[in-house]
């Protein structure tokens, strides 16, 4: 009887814990389960592949560096021919939890996002045709595509599908805050607990919620007070054409936020302390005390999870059929299309 009572108490405790978690506006990030390892491996190769760019130097990892929180830690990214990018590079970590990709949400998913930078003249500066021809020129890549897709045909859809499949594995579970949500009360500090209560009571959770603590809605930057910036990006209006969407951006994830500086779409703020005060001011119309700021930052730091452990892929060598890179100036002969006959 005592044994049964103990079991009943244990089971009741589990249900009570589960209910407490479900009542929170932030959800636990779960470790990813890889179901297509060969496609993930191909996608990883392509994610680190600089020959998808015209210069032969810029890869997906250049702007979404997996060694630095999935960002390049610059206000705006460096693109082809050292062009300045138009907007801050968002993290690729936990990006699959976003309702859409890019700050203005113009890409519906990770696969659509992966296609954009390749042919953007300010980013990778290539074309989809040349990118696929470059990859198809290497027998080892064709063998990988055949293993994953059933034949050697390299298309932009397959290429971006592989990259997005790899990117879906880039999640960061087991943060101190996740452990706290799961019942480990000492996983975060007293300041972090107070910061979380402030985060809820001040209204931050109205935009920053869910497993990624953001990324599930759009919101105007400068809701209560104008946000002053020299950055030309105007947000969703570029997608919808609606005046009401001017300066409306996708709410960024706060997961791993201590790693993904500088902050905001213009990359103008370098510290969490300043970012927290700015958002409280322009989005909530509130002024935080020094103590409140410290507590809020302590909570945000607790959102840093286990970073993906990546073994760098060994990429196939180029050969006589591989289009040559153009790193410094335009040379139409360097990246001329390769005939389908030469790829056989």
Secondary structure, DSSP 8 states (H G I E B T S, - for coil): -HHHHHHHHHHHHHHHHHHHHHTSSB--------S-HHHHHHHHHHHT-GGGSTTS---HHHHS-TTTTTS--SSS-B-GGG-B-SS-----TTGGGSSSBSTT--BSSHHHHHHHHHH-TTTT---HHHHHHHHHTSHHHHHHHHHHHSS----HHHHHHHHHHHHTT------HHHHHHTT-GGGS-HHHHHHHHHHHHTTGGGTS-BTTTS-SSEEESSSSS---------BTHHHH--GGGTTEEE----TTGGGS-SBTTTT-B--HHHHHHHHHHHHH-----HHHHHHHHHHHHTT----------------TTS----SSS--TTTT----GGGG-
